[in-house]
Amino acid sequence: MTNSKNRRIELIKTMNYLYHQNKIINKLTLTPEAIFDIRCCLNLPLLNRYKLKKEVEEYIHTKSAANLLPWWGYFKCDYLDEASGQQLKLFIKKGVKFGFMQCWDLIGVCLSSDWCEDAEEDGHIRTWLNTNVVFLPKEEDWVMRVRVWEVLKNTAKIVFEKF
């Protein structure tokens, strides 16, 4: 009984030490919306997601160690996709934290040239980031997928043509 109690106490001490030493593991999750942006909107099916995750996790770790990440909402960072040569703007939101792991959600991806401060101030970016993408099941008719894709494509044009 005392042996298990001593192990718990040692584990708690170790956890407190790691917490105060800023040894938090940051993990990036690609949401379905970000995958949709990458594959369908940006036409970047060959984007190396593992490299993206690794580099963004390192970026997050560096910024969180310096206490430069916001605790509210989302933040954005630039990423250069070497395969396509395009500069991407990544939108990342803080996810759940359990133990020593902090999860971050990549909620949106766009070209850096498409982003502007006016769209952010007017709330268009936040509305876009709060949109949920539901993938159609594989068994669905391809005609339905094409029609849904056309509606989404035309909706995006209507919203951004006002600029």
C-alpha angles and dihedrals in degrees: 000000000000091000092060090043091052090049090052091050091050091048091051091049091050092048091050090049092050091046093053092045089057093242095154119149112228117206126186121213122197108221122213088253092057091047089050090051092049098045105031109024101034097030092225103139091151095058108134100237094184092056090045091052093047095049094044092047089053090048091050092048092051093047094044091049087056090044092238100130121098117243091210133061118339140312132212134222136178123246127187112216102210094194094060098022091231126138109229130198111220122201113205129186128194111253133189123318123211124172109322095337122097114192121209124194122218097215102172144011129194138156112277089233091058094056119087135173092237092060089050094049093046091054097245093121093050091049090050092048092049092054114110119219116208114195115221116240116261091245093063121112113266090228090063091050091051091049092049090048091051091050091050092046093050092045091055090051093050094051097047099037089077090074 
